[in-house]
Amino acid sequence: MGVRLAVREQRPVGGKTNPQRRRYFLAEARYRGELTKENPWTGKVAWSKKLAAKDRQWVLGLLKLPESTGPAEWWLTKFEDPWPYKKAAADLYFSLDANQRTVERQPIIHYVSSPWPSDITAYALVAFVAVPPLLRRYRNRRRRSSIGASDHGGQ
């Protein structure tokens, strides 16, 4: 028993769009896809793992199917296929994979840089170094202007 869902996506790669097909295969175990021995399928397993019972119940409820539908445990395998969109040499078939290990993606980490420091320590250091001389300068100007004003005001 297996259910297949294919989704076509366009992903920009190096300024060009790279057509990427994702195929989701839901069955009782991990499956693999194949065309022919002479023309192997280009799809690779991107994610494969047994689904939790609550996920199975959620899907059955969403599709309004009875609890007895399909196997008691489900295994979802996600394939990514960079097929070049030309006529295939054969139909794509799925069969039970001898490799039943789970496959999970590595976490995707995006490093973001900013032209300004995000650590408050940098701003505190600037304030510690720059503010005292500025305050002295400001106080000296006020002192000079108040001395000049009192000298002129007394005459």
Backbone as a chain_set.jsonl record, in Angstrom:
{"seq": "MGVRLAVREQRPVGGKTNPQRRRYFLAEARYRGELTKENPWTGKVAWSKKLAAKDRQWVLGLLKLPESTGPAEWWLTKFEDPWPYKKAAADLYFSLDANQRTVERQPIIHYVSSPWPSDITAYALVAFVAVPPLLRRYRNRRRRSSIGASDHGGQ", "coords": {"N": [[0.852, -1.179, 0.0], [0.665, 2.138, -0.894], [0.923, 5.671, -1.123], [1.365, 8.349, -3.309], [2.556, 11.625, -3.713], [3.251, 14.315, -5.735], [5.121, 17.284, -6.008], [5.898, 20.186, -7.733], [8.554, 22.433, -7.791], [10.156, 25.623, -8.115], [13.361, 26.549, -7.674], [15.668, 29.093, -7.088], [18.996, 28.87, -8.217], [22.158, 29.942, -8.205], [21.408, 32.21, -9.704], [19.854, 31.11, -11.657], [16.842, 29.304, -12.371], [16.074, 26.257, -10.862], [14.419, 23.507, -11.674], [12.721, 21.532, -9.401], [11.486, 18.568, -8.311], [9.432, 17.34, -5.834], [8.63, 14.395, -4.254], [6.351, 12.667, -2.332], [6.032, 9.797, -0.493], [3.917, 7.631, 0.994], [3.667, 4.918, 3.042], [3.807, 1.544, 4.416], [6.415, 1.135, 5.024], [9.833, 2.146, 4.283], [10.351, 3.16, 0.949], [11.757, 2.886, -2.4], [12.454, 4.614, -5.468], [12.359, 3.753, -8.958], [13.362, 3.625, -12.386], [14.525, 2.253, -14.936], [17.143, -0.248, -15.183], [19.064, 0.568, -17.005], [18.527, 3.286, -17.247], [18.647, 4.936, -14.59], [16.626, 6.344, -11.965], [16.69, 9.798, -11.106], [15.966, 10.804, -8.681], [16.447, 11.383, -5.176], [16.5, 10.277, -1.756], [15.341, 12.543, 0.557], [14.218, 12.822, 3.029], [13.108, 10.527, 5.423], [11.07, 8.683, 7.459], [9.39, 7.02, 10.171], [6.033, 7.785, 10.87], [4.381, 9.411, 13.602], [1.729, 8.072, 15.65], [-0.287, 9.93, 16.173], [-0.015, 11.682, 14.018], [-0.773, 10.059, 11.91], [-3.469, 9.629, 12.586], [-4.378, 12.266, 12.344], [-4.062, 12.764, 9.567], [-5.825, 10.825, 8.528], [-8.226, 11.799, 9.598], [-8.334, 14.307, 8.344], [-8.628, 13.549, 5.68], [-11.002, 12.301, 5.906], [-11.221, 9.527, 6.309], [-11.716, 6.111, 7.383], [-10.445, 4.719, 10.483], [-9.388, 2.228, 10.045], [-8.116, 2.332, 7.617], [-5.465, 1.528, 5.459], [-2.071, 0.606, 6.543], [-1.241, -0.065, 10.044], [0.901, 1.389, 11.011], [2.606, 4.171, 9.673], [4.978, 5.172, 7.218], [6.788, 7.83, 6.027], [8.31, 8.893, 3.101], [10.337, 11.241, 1.574], [11.191, 12.328, -1.547], [13.558, 14.047, -3.553], [13.836, 15.367, -6.73], [15.78, 16.305, -9.384], [14.861, 16.253, -12.064], [15.232, 16.73, -15.564], [12.948, 17.504, -17.033], [12.189, 16.13, -19.459], [11.137, 13.636, -21.808], [10.595, 10.693, -20.064], [12.451, 7.642, -19.728], [11.059, 5.478, -18.912], [8.212, 4.379, -16.949], [7.884, 5.559, -13.6], [8.473, 3.566, -10.866], [7.727, 2.385, -7.585], [9.273, 0.558, -5.008], [9.732, -1.655, -2.216], [12.328, -0.647, -0.106], [15.523, -1.971, 0.6], [17.075, -0.742, 2.465], [16.146, 0.421, 5.463], [16.629, 2.514, 7.128], [16.228, 5.628, 8.936], [16.082, 8.92, 7.521], [17.076, 12.162, 7.939], [17.009, 15.693, 7.496], [19.81, 17.922, 7.744], [19.965, 20.618, 10.076], [18.958, 23.804, 8.835], [20.899, 26.556, 8.731], [21.049, 29.971, 8.832], [23.282, 32.497, 8.632], [23.361, 35.782, 9.668], [24.518, 38.982, 9.018], [25.219, 42.214, 10.303], [25.739, 45.701, 9.74], [26.04, 47.095, 12.04], [27.021, 46.606, 15.436], [25.435, 44.074, 17.365], [25.684, 43.533, 19.962], [25.366, 44.853, 23.147], [27.536, 45.532, 24.65], [29.499, 46.669, 23.023], [28.404, 49.202, 22.463], [28.303, 50.219, 25.049], [31.02, 50.365, 25.67], [31.868, 52.309, 23.82], [30.395, 54.482, 24.814], [31.561, 54.687, 27.362], [34.161, 55.456, 26.723], [33.849, 57.737, 25.061], [31.924, 59.536, 26.156], [32.768, 60.822, 28.708], [34.933, 62.743, 27.917], [33.391, 64.387, 26.219], [31.477, 65.391, 28.01], [33.161, 66.864, 29.761], [34.083, 68.805, 27.982], [31.658, 70.105, 27.341], [30.928, 71.082, 29.888], [33.097, 72.805, 30.388], [32.682, 74.763, 28.38], [30.216, 75.816, 29.213], [30.985, 76.863, 31.648], [32.843, 78.811, 30.817], [31.155, 80.477, 29.285], [29.361, 81.31, 31.244], [31.065, 82.687, 32.955], [31.959, 84.703, 31.256], [29.498, 85.983, 30.804], [28.879, 86.912, 33.366], [30.945, 88.683, 33.778], [30.424, 90.675, 31.852], [27.874, 91.386, 32.555], [28.157, 92.664, 35.008], [29.251, 95.152, 34.519]], "CA": [[0.0, 0.0, 0.0], [1.446, 3.368, -0.93], [0.306, 6.865, -1.688], [2.415, 9.227, -3.795], [2.168, 12.999, -4.002], [4.37, 15.021, -6.362], [5.017, 18.746, -5.975], [6.953, 20.801, -8.539], [8.996, 23.712, -7.239], [11.232, 26.331, -8.785], [14.292, 27.099, -6.693], [16.784, 29.773, -7.74], [20.327, 28.373, -7.9], [23.148, 30.684, -8.965], [20.77, 33.127, -10.634], [18.994, 30.357, -12.571], [15.853, 28.498, -11.665], [16.352, 24.833, -10.927], [13.186, 22.785, -11.392], [12.922, 20.492, -8.395], [10.258, 17.858, -7.987], [9.409, 16.622, -4.556], [7.642, 13.323, -4.237], [6.103, 12.153, -0.993], [5.526, 8.432, -0.596], [3.404, 7.202, 2.294], [3.438, 3.474, 2.997], [4.07, 0.851, 5.679], [7.869, 1.078, 5.206], [10.557, 3.015, 3.359], [10.37, 2.69, -0.428], [12.682, 3.557, -3.304], [11.911, 4.781, -6.813], [13.24, 3.267, -10.018], [12.881, 3.619, -13.769], [15.091, 1.006, -15.482], [18.559, -0.394, -14.815], [19.855, 1.365, -17.946], [18.23, 4.703, -16.979], [18.199, 5.042, -13.198], [15.897, 7.55, -11.583], [17.575, 10.81, -10.518], [15.455, 11.199, -7.363], [17.188, 10.948, -3.982], [15.752, 10.397, -0.505], [15.688, 13.744, 1.318], [13.715, 12.629, 4.386], [12.363, 9.278, 5.523], [10.908, 8.37, 8.876], [8.092, 6.515, 10.597], [5.198, 8.857, 11.416], [3.762, 9.163, 14.908], [0.328, 7.651, 15.567], [-1.154, 11.125, 16.133], [0.047, 12.207, 12.651], [-1.607, 9.159, 11.103], [-4.862, 9.952, 12.906], [-4.664, 13.596, 11.802], [-4.236, 12.625, 8.119], [-7.074, 10.091, 8.299], [-9.319, 12.732, 9.883], [-8.321, 15.332, 7.305], [-9.148, 12.932, 4.46], [-12.291, 11.688, 6.265], [-11.098, 8.092, 6.09], [-11.851, 5.349, 8.632], [-9.217, 4.36, 11.208], [-8.883, 0.954, 9.51], [-7.496, 2.56, 6.314], [-4.023, 1.342, 5.339], [-1.367, -0.091, 7.625], [-1.352, 0.538, 11.384], [1.995, 2.355, 11.13], [2.95, 4.78, 8.385], [6.334, 5.634, 6.989], [6.786, 8.838, 4.975], [9.592, 9.1, 2.43], [10.313, 12.402, 0.689], [12.215, 12.28, -2.586], [13.779, 15.27, -4.325], [14.234, 14.929, -8.052], [16.111, 17.395, -10.305], [14.619, 15.738, -13.404], [15.326, 17.837, -16.525], [11.681, 17.691, -17.746], [12.139, 15.573, -20.808], [10.41, 12.373, -21.782], [11.275, 9.679, -19.258], [12.725, 6.382, -20.421], [10.089, 4.488, -18.451], [7.396, 4.853, -15.837], [8.533, 5.497, -12.297], [7.866, 2.588, -9.967], [8.236, 2.376, -6.217], [9.324, -0.769, -4.401], [10.273, -1.686, -0.86], [13.772, -0.418, -0.063], [16.249, -2.83, 1.536], [17.569, 0.172, 3.504], [15.009, 0.925, 6.23], [17.088, 3.529, 8.08], [15.605, 6.946, 8.806], [16.898, 9.978, 6.926], [16.593, 13.487, 8.328], [17.833, 16.794, 6.992], [20.596, 18.705, 8.692], [19.312, 21.907, 10.288], [19.36, 24.887, 7.939], [21.334, 27.688, 9.544], [21.342, 31.175, 8.056], [24.023, 33.491, 9.388], [22.993, 37.124, 9.239], [25.439, 39.975, 9.539], [24.695, 43.569, 10.339], [26.854, 46.65, 9.793], [26.12, 47.607, 13.405], [27.12, 45.529, 16.426], [24.188, 43.779, 18.075], [26.031, 43.349, 21.369], [25.303, 46.127, 23.866], [28.857, 45.817, 25.209], [30.197, 47.583, 22.111], [27.862, 50.542, 22.677], [28.719, 50.639, 26.396], [32.431, 50.715, 25.573], [31.933, 53.605, 23.136], [29.906, 55.487, 25.761], [32.559, 54.809, 28.431], [35.332, 56.156, 26.198], [33.54, 59.004, 24.396], [31.059, 60.456, 26.905], [33.457, 61.717, 29.665], [35.535, 63.929, 27.297], [32.336, 65.274, 25.721], [30.911, 66.085, 29.173], [34.134, 67.872, 30.197], [34.063, 69.892, 27.005], [30.389, 70.815, 27.525], [30.998, 71.824, 31.16], [34.052, 73.915, 30.215], [32.014, 75.801, 27.588], [29.214, 76.49, 30.058], [31.707, 77.64, 32.634], [33.381, 79.988, 30.134], [30.081, 81.386, 28.893], [28.788, 81.934, 32.449], [32.066, 83.649, 33.438], [31.879, 85.846, 30.321], [28.227, 86.671, 31.01], [28.926, 87.623, 34.648], [31.868, 89.809, 33.595], [29.758, 91.713, 31.07], [26.659, 91.818, 33.259], [28.507, 93.465, 36.172], [29.726, 96.474, 34.136]], "C": [[0.891, 1.233, 0.0], [0.659, 4.484, -1.576], [1.43, 7.795, -2.095], [1.829, 10.587, -4.093], [3.386, 13.695, -4.579], [4.096, 16.514, -6.352], [6.177, 19.303, -6.776], [7.275, 22.159, -7.951], [10.062, 24.314, -8.124], [12.106, 26.924, -7.696], [15.406, 27.813, -7.423], [18.122, 29.203, -7.266], [21.307, 29.125, -8.797], [22.546, 31.594, -10.016], [19.861, 32.431, -11.639], [17.964, 29.596, -11.75], [16.151, 27.031, -11.919], [15.057, 24.09, -10.643], [13.464, 21.61, -10.453], [11.569, 19.851, -8.123], [10.421, 17.172, -6.655], [8.295, 15.599, -4.619], [7.565, 12.788, -2.815], [5.448, 10.788, -1.152], [5.178, 7.946, 0.806], [3.039, 5.729, 2.205], [3.741, 2.869, 4.371], [5.552, 0.785, 6.006], [8.512, 2.07, 4.238], [10.612, 2.356, 1.977], [11.439, 3.423, -1.214], [12.032, 3.627, -4.678], [12.901, 4.281, -7.845], [12.543, 3.365, -11.368], [13.304, 2.291, -14.393], [16.544, 0.916, -15.041], [19.455, 0.449, -15.722], [19.702, 2.866, -17.699], [17.725, 4.843, -15.55], [17.493, 6.378, -12.937], [16.849, 8.508, -10.879], [17.121, 11.253, -9.128], [16.267, 10.602, -6.223], [16.308, 11.132, -2.754], [16.254, 11.618, 0.252], [15.272, 13.605, 2.783], [12.927, 11.332, 4.392], [12.29, 8.864, 6.984], [9.499, 7.83, 9.13], [7.307, 7.673, 11.216], [4.605, 8.44, 12.753], [2.289, 8.806, 14.707], [-0.608, 8.856, 15.468], [-1.155, 11.756, 14.739], [-0.808, 11.364, 11.717], [-3.083, 9.472, 11.328], [-5.266, 11.301, 12.31], [-4.925, 13.515, 10.296], [-5.537, 11.902, 7.803], [-8.281, 10.995, 8.544], [-9.455, 13.8, 8.811], [-8.931, 14.803, 6.002], [-10.496, 12.252, 4.668], [-12.309, 10.193, 5.92], [-11.226, 7.351, 7.411], [-10.483, 4.964, 9.208], [-8.582, 3.093, 10.644], [-8.187, 1.115, 8.153], [-5.985, 2.34, 6.382], [-3.406, 0.615, 6.514], [-1.512, 0.647, 8.96], [-0.265, 1.579, 11.623], [2.349, 2.864, 9.746], [4.379, 5.266, 8.383], [6.269, 6.616, 5.825], [8.196, 8.991, 4.42], [9.432, 10.264, 1.459], [11.497, 12.281, -0.264], [12.342, 13.658, -3.208], [14.41, 14.862, -5.637], [14.52, 16.117, -8.957], [15.924, 16.975, -11.773], [14.573, 16.883, -14.402], [14.071, 18.046, -17.387], [11.774, 17.349, -19.228], [11.424, 14.235, -20.687], [11.227, 11.326, -21.027], [11.424, 8.388, -20.063], [11.704, 5.307, -20.062], [9.222, 5.128, -17.377], [8.175, 4.693, -14.539], [7.758, 4.537, -11.408], [8.519, 2.687, -8.598], [8.187, 0.958, -5.691], [9.978, -0.657, -3.029], [11.792, -1.556, -0.9], [14.402, -1.359, 0.955], [16.788, -2.007, 2.706], [16.361, 0.783, 4.222], [15.434, 1.94, 7.299], [16.342, 4.84, 7.862], [16.603, 7.917, 8.201], [16.274, 11.297, 7.349], [17.549, 14.53, 7.781], [18.654, 17.396, 8.125], [19.861, 20.032, 8.903], [19.853, 22.955, 9.308], [19.661, 26.102, 8.791], [21.679, 28.836, 8.615], [22.054, 32.155, 8.977], [23.702, 34.86, 8.809], [23.982, 38.096, 9.845], [24.8, 41.351, 9.431], [25.876, 44.526, 10.369], [27.036, 47.243, 11.19], [26.212, 46.454, 14.38], [25.785, 45.316, 17.14], [24.43, 43.575, 19.569], [26.078, 44.707, 22.057], [26.653, 46.506, 24.474], [29.627, 46.796, 24.33], [29.714, 49.016, 22.315], [28.275, 51.084, 24.052], [30.181, 51.076, 26.391], [32.61, 52.075, 24.895], [31.485, 54.714, 24.085], [30.933, 55.74, 26.863], [33.763, 55.622, 27.974], [34.975, 57.563, 25.715], [32.776, 59.992, 25.266], [31.836, 61.331, 27.893], [34.161, 62.912, 29.001], [34.489, 64.915, 26.758], [31.694, 66.054, 26.87], [31.863, 67.172, 29.687], [34.114, 69.079, 29.266], [32.81, 70.744, 27.166], [30.428, 71.661, 28.801], [31.948, 73.017, 31.057], [33.427, 75.045, 29.406], [30.992, 76.551, 28.424], [29.894, 77.377, 31.086], [32.248, 78.931, 32.005], [32.28, 80.979, 29.784], [29.45, 82.039, 30.128], [29.771, 82.931, 33.058], [32.024, 84.887, 32.564], [30.614, 86.649, 30.524], [28.252, 87.453, 32.309], [29.878, 88.809, 34.57], [31.183, 90.958, 32.872], [28.513, 92.239, 31.801], [26.967, 92.724, 34.424], [28.921, 94.868, 35.787], [28.661, 97.384, 33.782]], "O": [[1.79, 1.341, 0.834], [-0.166, 4.259, -2.462], [2.359, 8.016, -1.318], [0.74, 10.696, -4.657], [4.454, 13.669, -3.968], [2.987, 16.958, -6.648], [7.326, 18.936, -6.532], [6.376, 22.944, -7.648], [10.79, 23.595, -8.808], [11.634, 27.717, -6.882], [16.041, 27.221, -8.295], [18.356, 29.069, -6.065], [21.284, 28.961, -10.017], [23.105, 31.742, -11.103], [19.164, 33.102, -12.4], [18.19, 29.286, -10.58], [16.442, 26.622, -13.043], [14.625, 24.038, -9.491], [14.354, 20.799, -10.709], [10.617, 20.535, -7.746], [11.424, 16.51, -6.391], [7.163, 15.908, -4.993], [8.581, 12.496, -2.185], [4.446, 10.641, -1.851], [6.037, 7.863, 1.684], [2.204, 5.336, 1.391], [3.908, 3.587, 5.356], [5.927, 0.424, 7.122], [7.823, 2.747, 3.475], [10.883, 1.161, 1.852], [11.965, 4.444, -0.771], [11.173, 2.812, -5.015], [14.114, 4.364, -7.655], [11.327, 3.214, -11.483], [12.545, 1.322, -14.384], [17.114, 1.903, -14.575], [20.474, 0.979, -15.28], [20.642, 3.631, -17.917], [16.516, 4.866, -15.316], [17.741, 7.383, -13.603], [17.724, 8.071, -10.132], [17.831, 12.01, -8.466], [16.718, 9.459, -6.297], [15.471, 12.033, -2.711], [17.443, 11.724, 0.555], [15.891, 14.194, 3.67], [12.161, 11.065, 3.466], [13.311, 8.715, 7.656], [8.553, 8.142, 8.406], [7.855, 8.451, 11.996], [4.36, 7.259, 12.997], [1.68, 9.195, 13.711], [-1.611, 8.806, 14.756], [-2.171, 12.305, 14.313], [-1.486, 11.894, 10.837], [-3.855, 9.57, 10.374], [-6.387, 11.45, 11.822], [-5.878, 14.112, 9.794], [-6.275, 12.316, 6.909], [-9.249, 10.96, 7.783], [-10.566, 14.153, 8.416], [-9.657, 15.517, 5.311], [-11.069, 11.694, 3.732], [-13.258, 9.676, 5.332], [-10.884, 7.899, 8.458], [-9.492, 4.897, 8.482], [-7.37, 2.905, 10.754], [-7.714, 0.127, 7.592], [-5.308, 2.892, 7.249], [-4.108, 0.078, 7.371], [-1.86, 1.828, 8.997], [-0.481, 2.545, 12.354], [2.39, 2.106, 8.777], [4.914, 5.708, 9.399], [5.756, 6.281, 4.757], [9.153, 9.191, 5.168], [8.521, 10.28, 0.632], [12.646, 12.148, 0.158], [11.345, 14.361, -3.373], [15.386, 14.112, -5.669], [13.603, 16.873, -9.275], [16.749, 17.311, -12.623], [13.946, 17.907, -14.131], [14.158, 18.73, -18.406], [11.482, 18.161, -20.106], [11.144, 13.767, -19.584], [12.402, 11.106, -21.322], [10.627, 8.092, -20.953], [11.506, 4.35, -20.809], [9.461, 6.258, -16.951], [9.015, 3.803, -14.406], [6.549, 4.675, -11.222], [9.695, 3.025, -8.47], [7.207, 0.239, -5.888], [10.681, 0.308, -2.731], [12.463, -2.273, -1.643], [13.873, -1.528, 2.054], [16.939, -2.524, 3.813], [15.633, 1.582, 3.632], [14.697, 2.194, 8.252], [15.883, 5.132, 6.758], [17.814, 7.758, 8.351], [15.082, 11.523, 7.14], [18.744, 14.279, 7.625], [18.256, 17.384, 9.289], [19.198, 20.516, 7.986], [21.044, 22.983, 8.998], [18.787, 26.618, 9.489], [22.507, 28.689, 7.716], [21.495, 32.591, 9.983], [23.766, 35.061, 7.596], [24.257, 38.047, 11.044], [23.953, 41.601, 8.573], [26.91, 44.209, 10.957], [28.078, 47.829, 11.485], [25.559, 45.428, 14.188], [25.093, 46.278, 17.475], [23.482, 43.458, 20.345], [26.764, 45.614, 21.588], [26.887, 47.676, 24.778], [30.335, 47.662, 24.845], [30.523, 49.944, 22.337], [28.561, 52.273, 24.193], [30.535, 52.057, 27.043], [33.41, 52.895, 25.344], [32.121, 55.766, 24.155], [31.15, 56.887, 27.255], [34.324, 56.393, 28.753], [35.744, 58.497, 25.947], [32.971, 61.199, 25.117], [31.577, 62.534, 27.918], [33.997, 64.03, 29.489], [34.68, 66.129, 26.832], [31.4, 67.241, 26.726], [31.425, 68.276, 30.011], [34.128, 70.225, 29.713], [32.888, 71.973, 27.133], [30.01, 72.819, 28.795], [31.656, 74.1, 31.564], [33.641, 76.21, 29.743], [30.907, 77.777, 28.356], [29.447, 78.49, 31.362], [32.127, 80.009, 32.587], [32.448, 82.185, 29.964], [29.044, 83.199, 30.067], [29.341, 83.934, 33.628], [32.049, 86.006, 33.076], [30.643, 87.876, 30.427], [27.704, 88.554, 32.368], [29.65, 89.83, 35.219], [31.358, 92.113, 33.258], [28.157, 93.41, 31.666], [26.101, 93.507, 34.813], [28.947, 95.734, 36.661], [28.922, 98.537, 33.438]]}, "num_chains": 1, "name": "protein.A"}
